[in-house]
Amino acid sequence: MMCVGGKMIWEREGKTWPHRDCSRFVTVGGFHWHVQSMGPTAGGNGKGGDAPLLLLVHGTAATTHSWRDLMGPLARSFRVVAIDLPGHGFTRAPFSFRPTLPSMAKALSALLAAEGLSPDGVVGHSAGAAILARMVLDGSVTPRMLVSINGAFMPFPGMAGTLFPYMARVLFCNPLTPYMMSWGAADQQRVERLIRDTGSLLDKPGMTYYGRLMRSPAHVSSALSMMAHWDLAPLNRDMRRLTIPLHLIVGEEDKAVSPDEAKRLATRVATATLHVVPGGGHLVHEEQPDLVVGLIEQAAREVALLPPLS
């Protein structure tokens, strides 16, 4: 068995997790967070030092592993902090927690406040970008830039916007669903098909990590719950109020979040810039980490978080 009670167990699965030596666990308000810190003088708690602090937030159904090939290169210039979202991977959430967009933002804000962390820049993938945008708009973080990688900021169009959350709720309410899905993930080929359906082509280690996650009923249940409770309409309305630079990195072949969404958003947010990555899928940062690291560093130079290239 991979997990006890359906959960990922750090003493077992964590033995070979990316950047294990940078991991720590923090309990705040009933949440038991898995946090990874890396970079100049980051030490054991991610505090201290003069390097700018960069917060990385993954998307639905992922974990800190999603940043495995970016953290090292970014840590040459930044103090980098990455987290597992509530219920995902090795982060535990209270049983009564409902993972709405506002509640996710509030929980993460409480963690940052408890740790005394004030990010200078924030980077989010998919739903992680939406969480960070909500935090910026609510004033719980005050970074100088927001980098979105295939950010999910808009509701699904038309009938899909109603049916998709409804179907997720139906699946989530069936206690057997996460176990059925995790049993299906025992077939690694199914996991690889699921990743390919997002438009992404990952290397073998990348596919293996997602396979391990998908075989955890607790992780699958949290991802379904997040989708069931997700409502992007208020955020979509509020995005016009964003005042910090918004850098939209978009995989041209993304099949999970249409690249057209970012193109429309770029016309509505005065501070937005758009960079389309040819051939990139939904997990473009895992497919082309060096390119994405370069774009993040370029965004940081534009707001003077990093010195200009000589």
C-alpha positions as CSV (number, residue, x, y, z in Angstrom):
1,M,0.0,0.0,0.0
2,M,1.3,3.4,-0.9
3,C,-0.6,5.4,1.8
4,V,-2.1,4.6,5.2
5,G,-5.8,5.7,5.3
6,G,-5.4,7.1,1.8
7,K,-2.9,9.8,2.9
8,M,0.7,10.4,1.7
9,I,3.0,9.5,4.5
10,W,6.2,11.6,4.7
11,E,8.2,8.9,6.4
12,R,7.5,6.7,3.5
13,E,6.7,8.6,0.3
14,G,8.7,11.6,1.4
15,K,12.0,9.6,1.5
16,T,12.4,10.2,-2.2
17,W,10.5,13.4,-2.7
18,P,12.2,16.2,-4.7
19,H,14.2,18.6,-2.4
20,R,13.4,16.6,0.7
21,D,16.3,18.2,2.5
22,C,14.6,21.6,2.1
23,S,11.3,20.4,3.6
24,R,9.8,21.3,6.9
25,F,6.3,21.1,8.5
26,V,4.5,24.0,10.1
27,T,1.2,23.9,12.0
28,V,-1.0,27.0,11.8
29,G,-4.7,27.2,12.7
30,G,-5.3,23.5,12.4
31,F,-3.4,23.2,9.1
32,H,-0.3,21.1,9.0
33,W,1.7,22.5,6.1
34,H,4.5,21.0,4.0
35,V,6.8,23.9,3.2
36,Q,10.0,23.9,1.2
37,S,12.6,26.7,1.5
38,M,15.7,27.2,-0.6
39,G,18.1,30.0,-1.4
40,P,20.5,32.5,0.2
41,T,20.5,32.3,4.0
42,A,17.1,30.5,3.8
43,G,18.2,28.1,6.6
44,G,15.6,25.9,8.2
45,N,12.7,28.4,8.3
46,G,13.1,30.5,5.1
47,K,13.6,33.7,7.0
48,G,16.5,36.2,6.9
49,G,18.8,37.4,4.2
50,D,18.8,40.2,1.6
51,A,17.7,38.2,-1.4
52,P,14.1,38.8,-2.6
53,L,11.6,36.3,-1.4
54,L,9.7,34.3,-4.1
55,L,6.6,32.3,-3.2
56,L,5.6,29.4,-5.5
57,V,2.1,28.0,-5.5
58,H,1.2,24.9,-7.5
59,G,-2.2,24.1,-9.1
60,T,-5.0,21.6,-8.4
61,A,-3.8,18.0,-7.9
62,A,-0.1,18.9,-7.9
63,T,2.4,19.6,-5.0
64,T,5.8,21.2,-4.5
65,H,7.2,18.5,-6.8
66,S,5.8,20.6,-9.7
67,W,8.6,23.1,-9.0
68,R,11.4,20.5,-8.7
69,D,13.4,21.7,-11.7
70,L,12.8,25.4,-11.1
71,M,13.6,25.8,-7.4
72,G,17.4,25.2,-7.7
73,P,18.0,27.7,-10.5
74,L,15.7,30.3,-8.9
75,A,17.4,29.9,-5.6
76,R,20.6,31.3,-7.1
77,S,18.9,34.7,-7.0
78,F,15.9,34.4,-4.7
79,R,14.9,33.0,-1.3
80,V,12.3,30.5,-2.6
81,V,9.4,29.2,-0.6
82,A,7.0,26.5,-2.0
83,I,4.1,24.9,-0.3
84,D,1.6,22.0,-0.7
85,L,-1.9,23.4,-0.8
86,P,-4.3,22.2,1.9
87,G,-5.1,18.5,1.4
88,H,-2.6,18.1,-1.4
89,G,0.5,15.9,-1.0
90,F,1.8,16.2,2.5
91,T,-0.3,19.2,3.8
92,R,-3.1,18.3,6.1
93,A,-6.3,20.4,6.4
94,P,-8.9,20.3,9.2
95,F,-11.8,17.9,8.4
96,S,-14.3,20.8,8.2
97,F,-12.3,22.8,5.7
98,R,-14.1,23.7,2.5
99,P,-11.4,24.6,-0.2
100,T,-13.1,27.6,-1.8
101,L,-10.9,30.2,-3.5
102,P,-11.3,32.7,-0.6
103,S,-10.6,30.0,2.1
104,M,-7.5,28.8,0.3
105,A,-6.2,32.3,0.1
106,K,-7.0,33.0,3.7
107,A,-5.3,29.8,4.9
108,L,-2.2,30.5,2.9
109,S,-2.1,34.1,4.2
110,A,-2.3,32.9,7.8
111,L,0.7,30.6,7.2
112,L,2.7,33.5,5.7
113,A,1.8,35.8,8.6
114,A,2.7,33.2,11.2
115,E,6.1,32.6,9.5
116,G,6.7,36.3,9.1
117,L,7.1,35.9,5.3
118,S,6.3,38.8,3.0
119,P,6.9,37.7,-0.6
120,D,8.5,40.2,-3.0
121,G,7.3,38.2,-5.9
122,V,4.7,35.4,-6.3
123,V,4.5,32.7,-9.0
124,G,1.4,30.5,-9.4
125,H,0.5,27.7,-11.8
126,S,-3.2,27.3,-12.9
127,A,-5.4,27.5,-9.7
128,G,-2.3,28.5,-7.7
129,A,-2.2,31.7,-9.8
130,A,-5.8,32.4,-9.0
131,I,-5.2,31.9,-5.2
132,L,-2.3,34.4,-5.4
133,A,-4.3,36.9,-7.4
134,R,-7.0,36.7,-4.7
135,M,-4.4,37.3,-2.0
136,V,-3.0,40.3,-3.8
137,L,-6.4,41.8,-4.4
138,D,-7.4,41.3,-0.8
139,G,-4.2,42.9,0.4
140,S,-2.9,39.9,2.4
141,V,0.3,39.9,0.4
142,T,2.0,42.9,-1.3
143,P,4.4,41.6,-3.9
144,R,5.9,43.7,-6.6
145,M,5.0,41.2,-9.3
146,L,2.6,38.2,-10.0
147,V,3.7,35.6,-12.5
148,S,1.0,33.3,-13.8
149,I,1.7,30.1,-15.5
150,N,-1.4,29.0,-17.4
151,G,-3.4,30.7,-14.8
152,A,-7.0,29.7,-14.2
153,F,-8.7,33.0,-13.7
154,M,-12.0,32.6,-15.6
155,P,-15.0,30.3,-15.1
156,F,-15.6,27.7,-17.7
157,P,-17.6,29.1,-20.6
158,G,-21.3,28.4,-21.1
159,M,-22.9,25.2,-19.8
160,A,-19.5,23.8,-18.8
161,G,-19.2,26.5,-16.1
162,T,-22.3,25.0,-14.4
163,L,-21.8,21.3,-15.2
164,F,-18.1,20.9,-14.3
165,P,-18.3,22.0,-10.6
166,Y,-21.6,20.1,-10.3
167,M,-20.0,16.9,-11.6
168,A,-17.0,17.4,-9.3
169,R,-19.4,17.8,-6.3
170,V,-21.2,14.6,-7.3
171,L,-17.9,12.7,-7.5
172,F,-16.6,14.2,-4.3
173,C,-19.7,13.3,-2.3
174,N,-19.3,9.7,-3.2
175,P,-16.8,8.4,-0.6
176,L,-15.7,5.6,-3.0
177,T,-14.8,7.9,-5.8
178,P,-11.2,8.8,-4.6
179,Y,-10.5,5.1,-4.0
180,M,-11.8,4.1,-7.4
181,M,-9.7,6.8,-9.1
182,S,-6.6,5.9,-7.2
183,W,-7.0,2.3,-8.0
184,G,-7.3,3.2,-11.7
185,A,-4.0,5.2,-11.3
186,A,-2.3,2.0,-10.5
187,D,-2.0,1.7,-14.2
188,Q,0.7,4.2,-15.0
189,Q,-0.4,4.4,-18.6
190,R,-3.7,5.9,-17.5
191,V,-1.8,8.6,-15.6
192,E,0.3,9.3,-18.6
193,R,-2.8,9.6,-20.8
194,L,-4.3,12.1,-18.2
195,I,-1.1,14.2,-18.4
196,R,-1.1,14.1,-22.2
197,D,-4.7,15.2,-22.2
198,T,-3.6,18.5,-20.7
199,G,-1.3,19.1,-23.7
200,S,1.9,18.3,-21.8
201,L,4.6,15.8,-22.4
202,L,6.6,15.1,-19.2
203,D,9.8,13.0,-18.6
204,K,9.6,9.7,-16.8
205,P,10.3,11.2,-13.3
206,G,7.5,13.8,-13.8
207,M,5.1,11.1,-14.8
208,T,6.1,8.9,-11.9
209,Y,5.5,11.7,-9.3
210,Y,1.9,12.3,-10.6
211,G,1.3,8.6,-10.6
212,R,2.3,8.4,-6.9
213,L,0.0,11.3,-6.1
214,M,-2.9,9.9,-8.1
215,R,-2.6,6.6,-6.1
216,S,-3.4,8.5,-2.9
217,P,-7.1,8.6,-2.3
218,A,-6.7,11.5,0.2
219,H,-4.9,13.6,-2.5
220,V,-7.5,12.7,-5.1
221,S,-10.3,13.6,-2.8
222,S,-8.7,17.0,-2.0
223,A,-8.3,17.8,-5.7
224,L,-12.0,16.9,-6.3
225,S,-13.1,18.9,-3.4
226,M,-11.2,21.9,-4.6
227,M,-12.8,21.7,-8.0
228,A,-16.3,21.2,-6.5
229,H,-16.0,24.3,-4.4
230,W,-14.3,26.6,-7.0
231,D,-16.0,29.8,-8.1
232,L,-13.9,32.1,-10.3
233,A,-16.6,34.6,-11.2
234,P,-15.8,37.1,-8.3
235,L,-12.1,36.9,-9.1
236,N,-12.7,37.4,-12.8
237,R,-14.7,40.5,-12.0
238,D,-12.0,41.8,-9.7
239,M,-9.0,41.3,-11.9
240,R,-9.4,44.8,-13.4
241,R,-8.3,46.1,-10.0
242,L,-4.9,44.5,-10.1
243,T,-2.2,47.2,-10.0
244,I,1.0,45.2,-9.8
245,P,2.7,43.8,-13.0
246,L,0.9,40.6,-14.1
247,H,3.1,38.3,-16.3
248,L,1.0,35.7,-18.1
249,I,3.1,32.7,-19.3
250,V,0.9,30.6,-21.5
251,G,1.6,27.2,-23.1
252,E,0.4,27.3,-26.7
253,E,-0.8,23.7,-26.5
254,D,-2.5,23.9,-23.1
255,K,-5.7,21.7,-23.2
256,A,-6.7,22.3,-19.6
257,V,-6.9,26.1,-19.6
258,S,-7.5,27.7,-23.0
259,P,-4.7,30.1,-24.0
260,D,-7.4,32.4,-25.3
261,E,-8.3,33.1,-21.6
262,A,-4.9,34.7,-21.0
263,K,-5.2,36.6,-24.2
264,R,-8.5,38.0,-23.2
265,L,-7.3,38.8,-19.7
266,A,-4.3,40.6,-21.1
267,T,-6.7,43.1,-22.7
268,R,-8.5,43.7,-19.5
269,V,-5.7,44.1,-17.0
270,A,-3.7,47.2,-17.6
271,T,-0.5,45.8,-16.0
272,A,-0.6,42.5,-17.9
273,T,2.0,41.2,-20.3
274,L,1.6,38.0,-22.3
275,H,4.3,35.5,-23.3
276,V,3.1,32.5,-25.3
277,V,5.4,29.4,-25.2
278,P,5.3,27.5,-28.5
279,G,4.7,23.8,-28.0
280,G,4.1,24.2,-24.2
281,G,1.2,22.4,-22.5
282,H,-0.6,23.0,-19.2
283,L,2.5,21.9,-17.3
284,V,4.9,24.1,-19.4
285,H,7.0,24.9,-16.3
286,E,7.7,21.2,-15.9
287,E,8.3,20.7,-19.6
288,Q,10.5,23.7,-20.2
289,P,11.8,24.8,-16.7
290,D,14.9,26.7,-18.0
291,L,12.7,28.9,-20.2
292,V,10.2,29.6,-17.5
293,V,13.0,30.4,-15.0
294,G,14.3,32.9,-17.5
295,L,10.9,34.5,-17.8
296,I,10.5,34.8,-14.1
297,E,14.0,36.3,-13.7
298,Q,13.2,38.8,-16.5
299,A,9.9,39.8,-14.8
300,A,11.9,40.3,-11.6
301,R,14.4,42.5,-13.3
302,E,11.6,44.7,-14.7
303,V,10.5,45.6,-11.1
304,A,14.1,45.8,-9.8
305,L,13.9,42.7,-7.7
306,L,17.0,41.6,-9.5
307,P,19.8,43.8,-11.0
308,P,19.7,44.3,-14.8
309,L,21.8,42.0,-16.9
310,S,25.3,43.5,-17.5
